[in-house]
Amino acid sequence: MNVQHSSKAVAALLLGIVSLLTAGASRSFSVVAAGVGLVLGIIGLSSPKRRMAIVGLVLCGLTLLGTLGLVLMVMTGP
């Protein structure tokens, strides 16, 4: 079971990196990738690769917060 959770931790890290890098180009893709990364990161916290899961969670959270902030700035205007 730990092998499956370890792969989820690695996937969360990769999705966090991808979502952060694509946030400027495709917001909808980056939000979906960050959401999936958050779920996988939470599951991956119980794996031996816990640090990867935590870094993935942080990256996905930064992507979601940045995208939300950008959307709010656009909606409120100058």
Backbone bond lengths (Angstrom), bond angles and torsions (degrees), N, CA, C in turn:
res aa  C-N    CA-C-N  psi(-1)  N-CA   C-N-CA  omega(-1)  CA-C   N-CA-C  phi
1 M - - - 1.444 - - 1.522 111.58 -
2 N 1.328 117.17 -33.48 1.454 119.86 179.81 1.514 112.89 -65.30
3 V 1.354 117.30 -30.11 1.455 120.18 178.61 1.516 109.87 -64.74
4 Q 1.315 117.28 -40.06 1.463 120.45 178.26 1.516 110.96 -66.15
5 H 1.316 117.27 -40.51 1.454 120.16 178.76 1.526 110.81 -69.39
6 S 1.338 117.51 -33.00 1.459 120.74 177.72 1.522 110.56 -64.77
7 S 1.312 116.45 -40.83 1.464 119.16 179.08 1.526 110.80 -67.73
8 K 1.305 117.46 -30.76 1.462 120.28 176.89 1.530 110.56 -69.69
9 A 1.324 117.21 -34.60 1.464 120.66 177.05 1.525 110.46 -65.95
10 V 1.326 116.56 -42.59 1.466 120.78 178.35 1.530 110.24 -65.86
11 A 1.322 116.81 -41.39 1.460 120.60 178.53 1.523 111.00 -63.69
12 A 1.322 118.22 -37.71 1.457 121.64 177.74 1.525 110.69 -63.44
13 L 1.335 116.25 -41.18 1.459 120.31 178.11 1.527 110.64 -64.04
14 L 1.316 116.89 -46.39 1.463 120.13 -179.89 1.529 111.65 -63.95
15 L 1.319 116.94 -42.56 1.460 119.58 178.31 1.522 111.54 -65.74
16 G 1.330 117.40 -34.30 1.453 120.73 176.10 1.510 111.91 -63.49
17 I 1.327 116.63 -43.25 1.466 120.85 178.65 1.520 110.45 -66.00
18 V 1.325 116.77 -47.27 1.467 121.11 -179.03 1.527 111.02 -63.02
19 S 1.322 117.48 -43.17 1.466 119.49 -178.33 1.523 111.18 -66.59
20 L 1.313 116.97 -36.49 1.462 119.99 178.76 1.525 111.07 -68.86
21 L 1.331 116.96 -39.73 1.461 120.40 -179.56 1.526 113.43 -72.47
22 T 1.328 117.48 -28.76 1.462 120.30 -177.86 1.527 112.82 -98.52
23 A 1.317 117.61 6.09 1.470 120.13 -176.17 1.527 112.04 -62.06
24 G 1.312 117.95 -36.25 1.458 120.32 -179.52 1.510 113.33 -76.24
25 A 1.318 117.49 -31.93 1.459 121.16 -175.27 1.527 112.62 -85.31
26 S 1.312 116.48 -44.79 1.461 120.28 -175.60 1.519 109.14 -139.67
27 R 1.331 115.69 94.09 1.461 119.30 -176.12 1.519 112.67 -64.75
28 S 1.322 117.06 -38.52 1.463 118.74 -177.46 1.531 110.72 -66.16
29 F 1.331 117.50 -41.49 1.467 120.22 178.01 1.516 110.82 -65.03
30 S 1.317 116.77 -42.06 1.464 119.41 -177.40 1.524 111.47 -67.34
31 V 1.326 118.05 -34.53 1.465 120.77 178.10 1.524 110.44 -68.26
32 V 1.317 117.15 -41.87 1.465 120.46 178.31 1.527 110.31 -65.71
33 A 1.328 116.68 -44.54 1.466 120.22 179.26 1.525 110.79 -63.01
34 A 1.326 116.92 -40.20 1.466 120.43 179.29 1.529 111.01 -67.38
35 G 1.319 117.35 -38.54 1.461 120.34 177.86 1.517 112.26 -63.60
36 V 1.332 115.74 -45.08 1.465 119.79 177.48 1.526 109.89 -65.37
37 G 1.329 116.46 -39.28 1.461 120.33 178.16 1.518 112.56 -63.08
38 L 1.321 117.00 -37.31 1.463 120.02 177.03 1.526 111.47 -62.54
39 V 1.321 116.31 -45.08 1.467 120.31 -179.82 1.531 110.17 -63.41
40 L 1.335 116.30 -46.39 1.460 119.10 -179.92 1.528 111.63 -66.51
41 G 1.322 116.88 -34.11 1.457 120.28 177.93 1.515 112.22 -66.19
42 I 1.308 116.28 -39.57 1.464 119.84 177.98 1.526 110.14 -64.53
43 I 1.331 116.33 -42.77 1.460 119.71 177.36 1.526 110.31 -65.73
44 G 1.321 117.37 -38.29 1.452 121.75 -177.41 1.517 114.72 -73.51
45 L 1.322 118.18 -7.64 1.464 120.17 179.35 1.525 112.84 -63.71
46 S 1.313 116.77 -22.81 1.466 119.72 -179.80 1.526 112.61 -91.79
47 S 1.316 117.23 14.80 1.461 120.79 -178.60 1.521 111.19 -101.36
48 P 1.320 116.68 168.17 1.464 119.39 175.26 1.535 112.57 -65.27
49 K 1.316 117.34 -22.14 1.462 121.90 179.24 1.529 110.18 -95.08
50 R 1.303 115.76 47.85 1.464 122.85 -176.38 1.530 112.03 -59.78
51 R 1.320 117.10 -37.56 1.473 119.78 -179.27 1.516 111.66 -63.15
52 M 1.318 117.25 -39.08 1.469 120.40 176.94 1.520 110.42 -62.96
53 A 1.317 116.62 -40.86 1.459 120.57 179.04 1.528 110.41 -63.87
54 I 1.328 117.23 -40.63 1.467 120.50 179.95 1.522 110.85 -66.07
55 V 1.326 117.39 -43.54 1.469 120.42 178.52 1.523 109.81 -63.67
56 G 1.324 117.37 -40.89 1.459 120.63 176.72 1.519 111.94 -62.06
57 L 1.327 116.88 -41.47 1.466 120.60 177.13 1.531 111.38 -62.17
58 V 1.324 116.42 -42.47 1.465 120.30 -179.92 1.528 110.69 -64.41
59 L 1.336 117.20 -45.35 1.464 120.47 -179.84 1.529 111.47 -63.99
60 C 1.321 116.59 -43.00 1.466 119.85 178.53 1.526 110.85 -65.00
61 G 1.326 116.90 -39.91 1.456 120.49 177.63 1.522 111.94 -64.15
62 L 1.329 117.11 -41.46 1.465 120.44 177.15 1.521 111.26 -62.71
63 T 1.321 116.38 -40.48 1.460 120.02 178.14 1.524 110.92 -62.25
64 L 1.322 116.63 -46.70 1.471 119.57 -179.25 1.522 111.65 -65.70
65 L 1.337 117.35 -41.43 1.462 119.91 178.77 1.523 111.66 -65.93
66 G 1.325 116.47 -41.27 1.462 120.14 178.51 1.513 112.46 -65.29
67 T 1.316 116.52 -41.94 1.463 120.07 179.13 1.519 110.87 -67.37
68 L 1.324 116.77 -41.97 1.456 120.65 177.21 1.528 110.84 -62.33
69 G 1.319 116.76 -42.85 1.463 120.33 177.82 1.511 112.37 -62.32
70 L 1.324 116.65 -40.87 1.462 120.58 178.41 1.523 111.46 -65.07
71 V 1.311 116.29 -42.53 1.477 120.19 178.68 1.526 110.27 -63.46
72 L 1.317 117.35 -42.37 1.470 120.05 179.13 1.522 111.69 -65.65
73 M 1.332 117.52 -37.63 1.458 119.99 177.61 1.525 111.45 -64.94
74 V 1.320 116.85 -40.26 1.457 120.72 179.52 1.529 110.41 -67.89
75 M 1.332 116.54 -39.66 1.467 119.60 -177.95 1.523 113.02 -69.81
76 T 1.310 117.02 -35.78 1.466 119.24 -177.42 1.507 112.33 -81.53
77 G 1.320 117.52 -24.85 1.454 120.58 178.19 1.512 112.23 76.87
78 P 1.346 115.38 -176.77 1.479 119.65 -178.30 1.498 113.55 -74.78
